Amino acid sequence: MIYYDLHPYVEYPGAWFLGDLMFRGDEVYELMFCQGEKVEPDSVVLSVLRPEQCVVPGHERAIIPRNMAERNASLYSDVFPLEKGWEQELVLPVEEEGISLDYSHGFGMMPIINKHLAEELLKLAHDDIQLFPVKILGHEEEYFIMNVIQVAECVDERRSRGILWKPGMAGDPRRYSSLSEIHIDPTRTSGHKLFRLKHWEMVLICSEEIKDLFDRMEAQGALFRPVM
């Protein structure tokens, strides 16, 4: 099976440009949808930064995972639970109007897909993704955040170019600090059709079946690079 690095076509001619993910005026930590983990709505909180920690006025509050708030408790003056159903009220502003793409991205390469693509991806890779509805302000079409919840430790380090964290440096000593010309070992993907790379979760990998689906639907906004 052939696998691809699936990434947004960030220079798509005339395309729209999306803003920051919000819930009732508060920013949402978008990277929680880019880590290869399930997002449990009841494990997310509203945090309030201590005044000395806020470097941008108006950005004192943010919606973040509870475990992130607990790990960095000294940064926050208050942490509040969110009411049930908050994840049904997510919105994205359009910073620059243009062509509304089938496959877009938010901050940190958070995938945004339209309803038709979401329905087909659920049929093909329902064990690999979570979908969260998101309202694109000024647009009637339905869109979803696609959270890929699988991770595979399958980078072929002999053929890929990358630099690993060394023991004694901050962070996971097995985490890549950079990785380019990615190649993977297809025998270590556990059969997932959509997954992120262990130690380099910013990259989203898909199977040939997923690429074929995008091609059949003529979905706009995605690029595919072989990683075999």
Order of alpha helices (4+ residues) and beta strands (2+ residues): beta-beta-beta-beta-beta-beta-alpha-beta-beta-beta-beta-beta-alpha-beta-beta-beta-beta-beta-beta-beta-alpha-beta
